[in-house]
Amino acid sequence: MEGKLFRTAFVFAAGAAVGAGVMWLLSDSGKEKREELRDLAMQAKGKIKERCDQLKQEMEEENGK
């Protein structure tokens, strides 16, 4: 019984924390942080695309041998 109560309280607290974080990001004070996250996501996307292109090229070279 205690385990179920603890698990329910943990899930509730985690949901509240996620909800508060989302609300903060959507507020005016979270605008700068959203822009930072967007920039990081775009950088990651570029790096992933570069690596995919590298892997495609390496596979084509390997298959061409």
N, C-alpha and C positions, 0 to 999 in steps of 0.2 A: 504494500500500500504506500509506504513512504517513497519507494522508488518511482512509482507512478506520479506521485505528487511532485517530487523533485524534478522529474522529466518534464511535466507540464509547466512548472514554474520556469524552468530553463528555456523551454520553447517560447513561452510568453515573453520573457526578458529579451531573448534574442530577437524576436519579432519587433518588440518595442525599440530596441537599439537600431535595427535596420530601418524601421519607419522613421525614427528621429534623424538618422543619417540622410535618408532620401529627402526628407523635408528640408534639412539644412542645405543640401546641395541645390535644391530647387528654389531656395530663398535668394534674396539679393546678396546677402553676405557670402553665399556659396558660389557666386558667379566667377570669382577669380579661380577658385579651386576647380570648377567645371572646365574652365579654359585650360588650366594646367593638365587636367586629366585628358582632355581632348587632344592636346599637343602630344602627350605621352602615347596615347592610342595611335595617333597618326605616325609617330616615329616607329612604334612597334610594327604597324602595318607595313611601312616601307621596308623595314629590316626583314620581315617575313617574306615579302615579295622578292626582295633581292636574293634571299637564301633559296627560295623556291626556283627562281630562274637559274641560280648556280647549280642546284641539284638536277634540274632538267638538262642543262648543258652537259654536266658530268655523265648523266645517264645516256644521253645521245652519243657522247664520245665513247663510252664504254660499249654500247651496242654496235657502234660502227667499227669496232676493232675486229 
